[in-house]
Amino acid sequence: MAGTTQADTTQAGTTQTATASTEATPAEVPAEVPAEVPAEVPAEVPAEVLAEVLAELAALEDPRARAVNERHGDDHGVNLGKLRALAKRLKTQQELARRLWETGDTAARLLAMLVCRPKAFGRDELDAMVRQSRAPKVHDWLVNYVVKKSPYAEELRLAWSADPDPVVASAGWALTTERVARKPEGLDLAGLLDVIEAEMKAAPDRLQWAMNHCLAQIGIDHPEHRARAIGIGERLQVLKDYPTSPGCTSPYAPVWINEMVRRQQA
């Protein structure tokens, strides 16, 4: 998806307490499930190294950044540009990433996503991590920077899409959207539209956002389903009144679809 769209750059930040329907499982032909990769023997991270990194994170705390982040549901005060610069200097360190994650601190977990080796996490480890990811930015980075690169992405997509926790289910829908865009073979796109039409309107915010993204992606990438995708968006009117910054595209699916198609055809 083009990086200038509002829907690409903004994630609904409210905490979900409702339960998603287990019927919201995307319809598809399951892909082959990989065998579990043997876990690597972790290299010990000296306590002083972890302490130094955490101290650097604490020094990056900015009250103004925290105020902005908290408006989006993220409880940290670190500028993301400075966080990326720190990660670039640290380079890839898988066991440090695990230790940072274990702190439970949001900024530390974001840094962990930037210095980890995505394919080094096991299936159960990723499942536990997504269930621990309540801050929207941590959840978003975990799915996009780590899980999408994992050999267990398809297995987790199927499991998470049917999960009763709406935040976990939203991760499944995010992975489904990735397949819609990059590897749609075997997906029942009409079946996905059926589920979206039946359940998106009443879904909790973060799950609704993920389903809406899938709706738009189907309409953008698959002309044979475009008219129906636009029609569903028009009937449900999900995110129709969502505030959109100047120069960005509305996440309202009919507008989003038409704008992206126009750009593709320009």
C-alpha positions as a printed NumPy array, in Angstrom:
array([[  0.   ,   0.   ,   0.   ],
       [  1.314,   3.421,  -0.876],
       [  2.952,   5.087,   2.106],
       [  0.995,   8.313,   1.777],
       [ -2.379,   6.895,   2.758],
       [ -3.83 ,   7.829,   6.107],
       [ -4.838,   4.209,   6.634],
       [ -1.249,   3.038,   6.189],
       [  0.177,   5.422,   8.74 ],
       [ -2.524,   5.492,  11.436],
       [ -3.624,   2.647,  13.668],
       [ -6.767,   2.771,  15.796],
       [ -5.438,   3.138,  19.314],
       [ -8.295,   2.287,  21.653],
       [ -8.064,  -0.757,  23.901],
       [-10.521,  -3.501,  23.036],
       [-12.635,  -5.182,  25.695],
       [-15.315,  -6.775,  23.53 ],
       [-15.002, -10.282,  22.093],
       [-14.749, -10.902,  18.359],
       [-16.894, -13.57 ,  16.795],
       [-15.092, -16.823,  16.092],
       [-16.93 , -16.817,  12.764],
       [-14.605, -14.075,  11.501],
       [-12.177, -16.685,  10.13 ],
       [-10.968, -15.686,   6.662],
       [-11.952, -18.324,   4.131],
       [ -9.103, -19.927,   2.255],
       [ -7.232, -23.058,   1.329],
       [ -4.65 , -23.548,   4.095],
       [ -1.026, -23.394,   3.051],
       [  1.46 , -26.052,   4.114],
       [  2.424, -25.664,   7.782],
       [  6.187, -25.721,   8.374],
       [  7.785, -28.046,  10.866],
       [  8.923, -26.391,  14.09 ],
       [ 12.455, -25.051,  13.741],
       [ 14.695, -26.191,  16.603],
       [ 15.253, -23.328,  19.028],
       [ 18.721, -21.847,  18.981],
       [ 20.837, -21.904,  22.109],
       [ 20.571, -18.322,  23.397],
       [ 23.707, -16.289,  23.942],
       [ 23.728, -14.745,  27.393],
       [ 23.302, -10.977,  27.526],
       [ 25.314,  -9.49 ,  30.391],
       [ 23.12 ,  -7.628,  32.858],
       [ 25.224,  -4.508,  32.452],
       [ 24.66 ,  -4.493,  28.673],
       [ 20.906,  -4.643,  29.116],
       [ 21.1  ,  -1.948,  31.786],
       [ 23.099,   0.322,  29.472],
       [ 20.574,  -0.041,  26.652],
       [ 17.662,   0.625,  28.988],
       [ 19.47 ,   3.693,  30.301],
       [ 19.88 ,   4.963,  26.75 ],
       [ 16.169,   4.473,  26.161],
       [ 15.36 ,   6.352,  29.361],
       [ 17.589,   9.229,  28.234],
       [ 15.522,   9.497,  25.02 ],
       [ 12.316,  10.119,  26.988],
       [ 10.606,  13.286,  25.738],
       [  7.418,  14.526,  27.425],
       [  6.171,  16.033,  24.165],
       [  6.683,  12.745,  22.325],
       [  4.886,  10.915,  25.131],
       [  1.906,  13.235,  24.868],
       [  1.633,  12.593,  21.128],
       [  2.113,   8.843,  21.488],
       [ -0.404,   8.533,  24.287],
       [ -3.068,  10.094,  22.086],
       [ -2.639,   7.   ,  19.898],
       [ -2.676,   4.597,  22.848],
       [  1.104,   4.113,  23.065],
       [  2.602,   4.532,  26.533],
       [  6.127,   5.669,  25.711],
       [  7.913,   8.973,  25.181],
       [ 10.632,   8.069,  22.684],
       [ 10.876,   9.7  ,  19.271],
       [ 10.763,   6.85 ,  16.746],
       [ 13.485,   8.378,  14.593],
       [ 15.86 ,   8.388,  17.569],
       [ 14.775,   4.853,  18.44 ],
       [ 15.677,   3.677,  14.929],
       [ 19.068,   5.396,  15.176],
       [ 19.776,   3.517,  18.405],
       [ 18.742,   0.245,  16.765],
       [ 21.019,   0.923,  13.797],
       [ 23.955,   1.376,  16.133],
       [ 23.162,  -1.761,  18.144],
       [ 22.639,  -3.849,  14.981],
       [ 20.995,  -7.279,  15.08 ],
       [ 21.143,  -8.933,  18.501],
       [ 18.511, -11.628,  18.93 ],
       [ 19.057, -12.426,  22.579],
       [ 19.161,  -8.731,  23.479],
       [ 15.838,  -8.419,  21.648],
       [ 14.38 , -11.17 ,  23.823],
       [ 15.654,  -9.542,  27.006],
       [ 14.255,  -6.17 ,  25.94 ],
       [ 10.893,  -7.769,  25.243],
       [ 10.842,  -9.426,  28.66 ],
       [ 11.003,  -6.023,  30.39 ],
       [  7.425,  -5.314,  29.296],
       [  8.373,  -1.691,  28.604],
       [  6.817,  -0.359,  25.398],
       [  9.888,   1.522,  24.152],
       [ 12.082,  -1.492,  24.941],
       [  9.734,  -3.782,  23.029],
       [  9.766,  -1.459,  20.015],
       [ 13.564,  -1.514,  20.073],
       [ 13.44 ,  -5.307,  20.329],
       [ 11.482,  -5.461,  17.058],
       [ 14.244,  -3.464,  15.353],
       [ 17.236,  -5.516,  16.555],
       [ 15.766,  -9.029,  16.423],
       [ 16.09 , -11.786,  13.821],
       [ 12.438, -12.414,  12.862],
       [ 12.978, -15.997,  11.733],
       [ 14.625, -16.925,  15.046],
       [ 11.33 , -16.808,  16.98 ],
       [  9.366, -20.035,  17.36 ],
       [  5.675, -20.377,  16.597],
       [  4.582, -20.506,  20.251],
       [  6.911, -17.65 ,  21.117],
       [  5.268, -15.411,  18.5  ],
       [  1.814, -16.451,  19.666],
       [  2.67 , -15.453,  23.232],
       [  4.188, -12.166,  22.068],
       [  1.131, -11.082,  20.095],
       [ -1.053, -11.761,  23.137],
       [  1.249,  -9.582,  25.246],
       [  1.179,  -6.728,  22.703],
       [ -1.528,  -4.367,  23.898],
       [  0.149,  -1.102,  22.845],
       [ -0.932,  -0.461,  19.223],
       [  2.552,   0.397,  17.93 ],
       [  4.107,  -2.71 ,  19.492],
       [  1.335,  -4.853,  17.998],
       [  1.754,  -3.219,  14.587],
       [  5.549,  -3.583,  14.502],
       [  5.427,  -7.158,  15.777],
       [  3.063,  -8.214,  12.99 ],
       [  4.68 ,  -6.209,  10.203],
       [  8.372,  -6.409,  11.067],
       [  8.519,  -9.875,  12.597],
       [  5.566, -12.208,  12.005],
       [  5.256, -11.459,   8.285],
       [  8.86 , -12.664,   7.857],
       [  8.354, -15.805,   9.934],
       [  8.004, -19.309,   8.473],
       [  4.972, -19.627,  10.773],
       [  3.12 , -16.626,   9.327],
       [  0.487, -18.695,   7.514],
       [ -0.121, -21.049,  10.424],
       [ -0.507, -18.099,  12.78 ],
       [ -2.733, -16.233,  10.321],
       [ -5.234, -19.077,  10.363],
       [ -5.124, -19.495,  14.136],
       [ -5.295, -15.815,  14.995],
       [ -8.107, -14.985,  12.575],
       [-10.402, -17.299,  14.548],
       [ -9.232, -16.105,  17.982],
       [-11.895, -14.721,  20.364],
       [ -9.532, -11.901,  21.435],
       [-10.211,  -9.067,  18.944],
       [ -6.638,  -7.741,  19.164],
       [ -5.225, -11.178,  18.317],
       [ -7.842, -11.584,  15.573],
       [ -6.776,  -8.249,  14.105],
       [ -3.265,  -9.665,  13.691],
       [ -4.757, -12.548,  11.716],
       [ -6.6  , -10.124,   9.467],
       [ -3.432,  -8.078,   8.958],
       [ -1.682, -11.229,   7.741],
       [ -4.654, -11.995,   5.499],
       [ -4.38 ,  -8.529,   3.968],
       [ -0.731,  -9.256,   3.25 ],
       [ -1.731, -12.398,   1.374],
       [ -4.471, -10.558,  -0.517],
       [ -1.817,  -8.174,  -1.802],
       [  1.14 , -10.495,  -2.334],
       [  0.003, -14.122,  -2.52 ],
       [ -3.758, -14.354,  -3.076],
       [ -3.651, -17.851,  -4.594],
       [ -5.831, -20.156,  -2.497],
       [ -7.7  , -17.36 ,  -0.738],
       [-11.484, -17.267,  -1.065],
       [-11.801, -13.535,  -1.695],
       [-15.584, -13.697,  -2.066],
       [-15.741, -15.529,   1.256],
       [-13.604, -12.856,   2.895],
       [-15.992, -10.206,   1.619],
       [-18.91 , -12.205,   3.053],
       [-17.301, -12.169,   6.522],
       [-16.395,  -8.492,   6.288],
       [-19.904,  -7.548,   5.189],
       [-21.463,  -9.504,   8.055],
       [-19.114,  -8.607,  10.894],
       [-17.022,  -5.487,  10.307],
       [-19.658,  -2.938,  11.323],
       [-19.941,  -4.285,  14.879],
       [-16.295,  -5.305,  15.346],
       [-14.17 ,  -3.641,  18.068],
       [-12.023,  -0.774,  16.81 ],
       [ -8.701,  -2.474,  16.137],
       [-10.302,  -5.552,  14.566],
       [-12.596,  -3.306,  12.538],
       [ -9.593,  -1.354,  11.284],
       [ -7.851,  -4.549,  10.157],
       [-10.958,  -5.876,   8.406],
       [-11.449,  -2.527,   6.671],
       [ -7.866,  -2.641,   5.422],
       [ -8.522,  -6.107,   3.994],
       [-11.695,  -4.829,   2.315],
       [ -9.802,  -1.965,   0.701],
       [ -6.927,  -4.222,  -0.376],
       [ -9.311,  -6.604,  -2.125],
       [-10.914,  -3.69 ,  -3.952],
       [ -7.571,  -2.192,  -4.941],
       [ -5.796,  -5.341,  -6.118],
       [ -8.628,  -7.464,  -7.521],
       [-10.766,  -5.712, -10.157],
       [-13.258,  -8.58 , -10.333],
       [-14.226,  -7.869,  -6.703],
       [-13.85 ,  -4.08 ,  -6.791],
       [-17.497,  -3.12 ,  -7.283],
       [-18.618,  -5.369,  -4.448],
       [-15.87 ,  -4.105,  -2.116],
       [-16.87 ,  -0.494,  -2.789],
       [-20.527,  -1.38 ,  -2.309],
       [-19.829,  -2.996,   1.069],
       [-17.902,   0.078,   2.155],
       [-20.725,   2.382,   1.076],
       [-23.363,   0.343,   2.928],
       [-21.406,  -0.074,   6.166],
       [-19.838,   3.444,   6.117],
       [-17.067,   2.296,   8.478],
       [-14.495,   5.101,   9.006],
       [-16.405,   7.413,   6.669],
       [-15.947,  10.335,   9.051],
       [-12.422,   9.433,  10.191],
       [-10.248,  12.588,  10.505],
       [ -7.798,  12.678,   7.595],
       [ -4.716,  14.882,   7.496],
       [ -4.112,  17.093,   4.442],
       [ -2.342,  15.185,   1.692],
       [ -3.429,  11.78 ,   3.048],
       [ -6.108,   9.444,   1.749],
       [ -9.141,   8.636,   3.863],
       [ -9.328,   5.088,   5.294],
       [-12.986,   4.993,   4.226],
       [-12.823,   2.031,   1.848],
       [-14.647,   3.488,  -1.203],
       [-12.443,   6.603,  -1.18 ],
       [ -9.31 ,   4.59 ,  -0.448],
       [ -9.974,   2.091,  -3.245],
       [-10.806,   4.705,  -5.853],
       [ -7.808,   6.855,  -5.006],
       [ -5.303,   3.999,  -5.123],
       [ -6.736,   2.672,  -8.387],
       [ -6.539,   6.178,  -9.849],
       [ -2.854,   6.357,  -8.901],
       [ -2.164,   2.952, -10.41 ],
       [ -3.767,   4.001, -13.672],
       [ -2.15 ,   7.451, -13.829]])
